[in-house]
């Protein structure tokens, strides 16, 4: 088994790679905490999960709209010149949101702060994966690097919800969001400071206009499927909090969510040790079907312990599916457009999270947590439908997104 982890040792042997990967973890921690922290803060202060879901959705939708714009800007001018101003916009808006909720300001003021936070969202995960792709382009170890980042994503989703829940329920309802602000700023400044490992810039001009309808056609099914995944993730988070509250174990909500991420962590580690002969598109379709089927028993689970166990098993399908989605995206576009392409899939994921959280939040307010679990099952059906539309990009389609910039030398 030890030999099976050799690929991880190889990709992490470079100190610069370890550094930007670690900075990416810190920058991504708020990704797993912000939505849950808003749900906890608003529900504890107002008692409404629907209101909490609406506020979360507004922030997530605004972030989904601007993520591709930030990604395109990063490809043009570099990560360092985008990450810092984006982080300042996002986190100052989060501070305003906390103040507005605690002072019981009108809902429109709170929604405006949430929108501002979303406008400043730039995906640190996309930036880190673009650095890996630039360093390991056409190298079989790129799959291992993507798996490593997926494993770190799961660590983020294990630590983040538990930390957010503990701070909000045991100390103060606002501390979850305040910790998001601190972590987001530290991570963004650290990653922006590592200029030597960022990908080469993409020049504006004829190459910028090289995108064809064919490349958009390749990405569209991936973005739609990512939105379905996001709806499942966002909806599940709200439902779990509501279920824990109904069961009288609200302080354990983070641990229940952690079980889902733990299952994904285990699967992600194993995925990185394998040399796949199956195409990423097929792996994505199979993983999505398994993930959707795994949530079917949840409406029938009556105890927090049983829900935790079911989520642990369900999580085994998450990381392999997400890893495959990144690989499909990477194969569909050329290197100099990768950050933008990954931002589009992140946009789909974020939009889905918003829709799932808001929609199931109102379902819960009307009919309770069990109805919310049935909503999750319905989202699973949509996920299967969307995933079956994802196909492996042909070489001609991948090249349609534009050739590599002439004169650029990429380190390997």
VOTI-110304 format. One line per 8 residues: number of its first residue (from 1); for each residue x, y, z of C-alpha. Coordinates in steps of 0.02 Angstrom, whole numbers, plus 50000, padded with zeros to 5 digits. Layout:
<nodes>
NUM = X:Y:Z ~ ...
</nodes>
This chain:
<nodes>
1 = 50000:50000:50000 ~ 50144:50118:50038 ~ 50205:50104:49858 ~ 50033:50155:49803 ~ 50059:50327:49880 ~ 50220:50356:49782 ~ 50133:50474:49659 ~ 50084:50588:49802
9 = 50264:50595:49863 ~ 50322:50638:49688 ~ 50202:50782:49656 ~ 50235:50855:49830 ~ 50424:50842:49819 ~ 50435:51022:49753 ~ 50435:51147:49898 ~ 50350:51279:49790
17 = 50208:51160:49750 ~ 50186:51119:49934 ~ 50182:51305:49975 ~ 50048:51356:49851 ~ 49946:51202:49893 ~ 49948:51246:50079 ~ 49904:51428:50044 ~ 49760:51366:49938
25 = 49694:51264:50085 ~ 49687:51417:50197 ~ 49606:51521:50060 ~ 49476:51385:50029 ~ 49425:51357:50210 ~ 49294:51496:50203 ~ 49217:51405:50055 ~ 49160:51268:50174
33 = 49114:51386:50315 ~ 49030:51540:50243 ~ 48864:51463:50189 ~ 48844:51364:50350 ~ 48898:51513:50454 ~ 48766:51622:50372 ~ 48633:51489:50399 ~ 48681:51473:50582
41 = 48694:51661:50613 ~ 48529:51705:50529 ~ 48430:51556:50593 ~ 48491:51583:50771 ~ 48453:51769:50763 ~ 48288:51762:50666 ~ 48229:51581:50680 ~ 48198:51567:50491
49 = 48289:51442:50380 ~ 48202:51515:50228 ~ 48275:51687:50265 ~ 48446:51610:50294 ~ 48436:51515:50131 ~ 48385:51671:50035 ~ 48532:51771:50103 ~ 48652:51630:50064
57 = 48580:51613:49890 ~ 48602:51798:49850 ~ 48785:51793:49895 ~ 48814:51631:49802 ~ 48726:51689:49643 ~ 48824:51851:49636 ~ 48983:51751:49659 ~ 48931:51631:49522
65 = 48904:51774:49400 ~ 49072:51857:49432 ~ 49181:51701:49450 ~ 49212:51680:49262 ~ 49253:51866:49249 ~ 49381:51851:49389 ~ 49449:51694:49304 ~ 49470:51783:49138
73 = 49553:51930:49225 ~ 49672:51811:49315 ~ 49724:51733:49149 ~ 49760:51906:49079 ~ 49850:51996:49220 ~ 49900:51857:49340 ~ 49834:51789:49504 ~ 49927:51912:49616
81 = 49841:52065:49543 ~ 49666:51991:49561 ~ 49663:51888:49721 ~ 49699:52032:49841 ~ 49568:52159:49782 ~ 49440:52020:49765 ~ 49474:51961:49942 ~ 49455:52137:50011
89 = 49286:52160:49925 ~ 49223:51992:49984 ~ 49277:52003:50164 ~ 49231:52184:50197 ~ 49058:52139:50134 ~ 49051:51990:50253 ~ 49090:52107:50397 ~ 48948:52220:50341
97 = 48832:52069:50334 ~ 48873:52020:50513 ~ 48841:52197:50574 ~ 48676:52208:50478 ~ 48611:52044:50549 ~ 48660:52083:50728 ~ 48583:52258:50718 ~ 48425:52185:50640
105 = 48436:52301:50490 ~ 48310:52280:50347 ~ 48324:52123:50244 ~ 48373:52221:50088 ~ 48527:52288:50178 ~ 48578:52111:50227 ~ 48549:52049:50050 ~ 48655:52191:49980
113 = 48798:52142:50094 ~ 48781:51961:50040 ~ 48785:52013:49857 ~ 48942:52115:49890 ~ 49026:51966:49971 ~ 48985:51860:49820 ~ 49050:51991:49698 ~ 49221:51975:49777
121 = 49226:51786:49767 ~ 49371:51722:49661 ~ 49402:51536:49668 ~ 49566:51495:49753 ~ 49538:51315:49704 ~ 49540:51360:49519 ~ 49700:51460:49544 ~ 49788:51315:49630
129 = 49731:51188:49501 ~ 49790:51304:49361 ~ 49962:51307:49443 ~ 49965:51118:49449 ~ 49911:51106:49267 ~ 50049:51225:49215 ~ 50181:51126:49309 ~ 50123:50951:49258
137 = 50046:50980:49087 ~ 50032:50816:48988 ~ 50106:50723:49138 ~ 50009:50572:49205 ~ 50043:50639:49379 ~ 49921:50782:49344 ~ 49779:50665:49395 ~ 49869:50635:49560
145 = 49887:50823:49586 ~ 49702:50847:49553 ~ 49664:50705:49673 ~ 49775:50786:49805 ~ 49679:50949:49789 ~ 49516:50853:49801 ~ 49580:50772:49961 ~ 49622:50944:50029
153 = 49448:51003:49980 ~ 49377:50865:50087 ~ 49492:50912:50232 ~ 49424:51088:50211 ~ 49246:51022:50216 ~ 49285:50917:50370 ~ 49369:51053:50472 ~ 49268:51202:50411
161 = 49090:51150:50459 ~ 49145:51087:50629 ~ 49240:51248:50664 ~ 49096:51356:50602 ~ 48967:51260:50704 ~ 49073:51264:50863 ~ 49106:51450:50850 ~ 48926:51496:50809
169 = 48836:51382:50934 ~ 48958:51378:51080 ~ 49035:51552:51080 ~ 48940:51680:50974 ~ 48829:51665:50818 ~ 48939:51788:50721 ~ 49107:51706:50756 ~ 49089:51582:50613
177 = 49083:51721:50484 ~ 49218:51822:50571 ~ 49336:51673:50560 ~ 49294:51661:50373 ~ 49354:51840:50352 ~ 49519:51809:50439 ~ 49556:51647:50347 ~ 49504:51718:50179
185 = 49619:51868:50192 ~ 49768:51767:50254 ~ 49750:51636:50118 ~ 49725:51760:49977 ~ 49876:51866:50025 ~ 49985:51711:50045 ~ 49936:51638:49876 ~ 49953:51805:49788
193 = 50128:51824:49856 ~ 50189:51664:49771 ~ 50217:51741:49599 ~ 50351:51617:49545 ~ 50227:51473:49532 ~ 50081:51561:49447 ~ 50042:51514:49266 ~ 50104:51626:49123
201 = 49989:51767:49072 ~ 49870:51753:48925 ~ 49890:51902:48809 ~ 49738:51999:48750 ~ 49711:52015:48563 ~ 49668:51891:48426 ~ 49699:51744:48542 ~ 49575:51814:48667
209 = 49442:51808:48532 ~ 49486:51630:48482 ~ 49343:51552:48581 ~ 49223:51465:48464 ~ 49045:51404:48488 ~ 49117:51228:48488 ~ 49219:51258:48646 ~ 49067:51330:48733
217 = 48968:51178:48676 ~ 49097:51064:48758 ~ 49092:51159:48923 ~ 48904:51185:48936 ~ 48858:51007:48991 ~ 48998:51010:49121 ~ 48936:51176:49191 ~ 48756:51113:49199
225 = 48809:50952:49284 ~ 48915:51054:49406 ~ 48760:51157:49448 ~ 48666:50997:49489 ~ 48808:50942:49603 ~ 48806:51112:49687 ~ 48619:51102:49717 ~ 48646:50935:49803
233 = 48785:51005:49912 ~ 48696:51168:49957 ~ 48530:51084:49990 ~ 48607:50949:50097 ~ 48695:51075:50209 ~ 48533:51166:50251 ~ 48435:51004:50274 ~ 48566:50933:50392
241 = 48561:51089:50501 ~ 48370:51081:50507 ~ 48372:50894:50544 ~ 48497:50919:50685 ~ 48391:51059:50758 ~ 48232:50954:50752 ~ 48325:50810:50835 ~ 48389:50924:50973
249 = 48572:50907:50924 ~ 48603:51070:50830 ~ 48781:51082:50897 ~ 48818:50917:50809 ~ 48766:50979:50637 ~ 48947:51011:50588 ~ 48995:50833:50635 ~ 48855:50762:50529
257 = 48913:50864:50379 ~ 49090:50809:50420 ~ 49041:50628:50394 ~ 48996:50666:50213 ~ 49164:50749:50186 ~ 49256:50608:50274 ~ 49187:50479:50152 ~ 49241:50590:50009
265 = 49413:50611:50086 ~ 49441:50423:50092 ~ 49386:50402:49911 ~ 49490:50549:49854 ~ 49650:50478:49930 ~ 49622:50312:49843 ~ 49581:50395:49678 ~ 49750:50480:49673
273 = 49842:50314:49688 ~ 49760:50239:49533 ~ 49808:50250:49351 ~ 49640:50262:49266 ~ 49606:50178:49100 ~ 49427:50242:49096 ~ 49397:50415:49024 ~ 49362:50558:49146
281 = 49192:50586:49065 ~ 49139:50408:49099 ~ 49205:50416:49277 ~ 49104:50575:49302 ~ 48944:50495:49239 ~ 48965:50340:49347 ~ 49011:50442:49501 ~ 48861:50557:49480
289 = 48741:50410:49466 ~ 48815:50328:49622 ~ 48806:50491:49719 ~ 48625:50520:49672 ~ 48576:50342:49719 ~ 48666:50354:49886 ~ 48548:50488:49953 ~ 48391:50384:49924
297 = 48385:50310:50102 ~ 48399:50479:50191 ~ 48211:50520:50201 ~ 48186:50357:50295 ~ 48325:50386:50422 ~ 48256:50434:50591 ~ 48410:50459:50700 ~ 48561:50575:50686
305 = 48677:50425:50701 ~ 48596:50337:50553 ~ 48600:50495:50447 ~ 48784:50516:50490 ~ 48822:50338:50435 ~ 48726:50356:50272 ~ 48815:50519:50232 ~ 48983:50436:50265
313 = 48943:50305:50133 ~ 48870:50434:50014 ~ 49028:50538:50026 ~ 49129:50399:49945 ~ 49058:50454:49777 ~ 49095:50640:49794 ~ 49284:50659:49771 ~ 49301:50540:49622
321 = 49160:50633:49535 ~ 49235:50805:49568 ~ 49409:50747:49515 ~ 49338:50681:49353 ~ 49246:50845:49320 ~ 49409:50943:49334 ~ 49496:50820:49218 ~ 49356:50835:49089
329 = 49368:51025:49096 ~ 49557:51022:49081 ~ 49544:50912:48926 ~ 49414:51025:48847 ~ 49518:51185:48843 ~ 49697:51238:48814 ~ 49812:51284:48957 ~ 49800:51473:48936
337 = 49611:51469:48960 ~ 49607:51345:49104 ~ 49576:51466:49248 ~ 49429:51542:49155 ~ 49360:51370:49110 ~ 49374:51309:49289 ~ 49289:51469:49345 ~ 49141:51427:49233
345 = 49122:51257:49315 ~ 49142:51341:49485 ~ 49005:51462:49433 ~ 48891:51316:49394 ~ 48932:51234:49560 ~ 48903:51396:49656 ~ 48739:51433:49567 ~ 48680:51259:49611
353 = 48729:51282:49793 ~ 48626:51441:49798 ~ 48473:51362:49718 ~ 48483:51208:49828 ~ 48505:51305:49989 ~ 48367:51431:49952 ~ 48243:51306:49881 ~ 48260:51176:50016
361 = 48266:51310:50151 ~ 48088:51358:50107 ~ 48036:51176:50092 ~ 48100:51149:50269 ~ 48007:51302:50335 ~ 47846:51233:50261 ~ 47861:51046:50292 ~ 48013:51006:50399
369 = 48179:50919:50377 ~ 48110:50754:50311 ~ 48032:50847:50164 ~ 48202:50927:50139 ~ 48281:50755:50121 ~ 48151:50712:49988 ~ 48204:50871:49900 ~ 48384:50808:49902
377 = 48325:50647:49818 ~ 48240:50751:49683 ~ 48401:50847:49653 ~ 48488:50679:49634 ~ 48372:50637:49489 ~ 48420:50802:49405 ~ 48604:50761:49434 ~ 48589:50594:49344
385 = 48503:50677:49196 ~ 48636:50812:49182 ~ 48784:50695:49206 ~ 48728:50580:49066 ~ 48747:50727:48946 ~ 48933:50749:48985 ~ 49040:50673:48847 ~ 49227:50657:48826
393 = 49291:50804:48719 ~ 49368:50751:48556 ~ 49539:50818:48516 ~ 49469:50936:48385 ~ 49349:51008:48512 ~ 49486:51036:48639 ~ 49592:51125:48510 ~ 49444:51234:48463
401 = 49466:51333:48623 ~ 49624:51407:48550 ~ 49807:51358:48524 ~ 49942:51384:48651 ~ 50012:51561:48646 ~ 50167:51573:48539 ~ 50324:51625:48628 ~ 50268:51559:48797
409 = 50382:51434:48881 ~ 50301:51328:49014 ~ 50407:51242:49144 ~ 50382:51056:49168
</nodes>
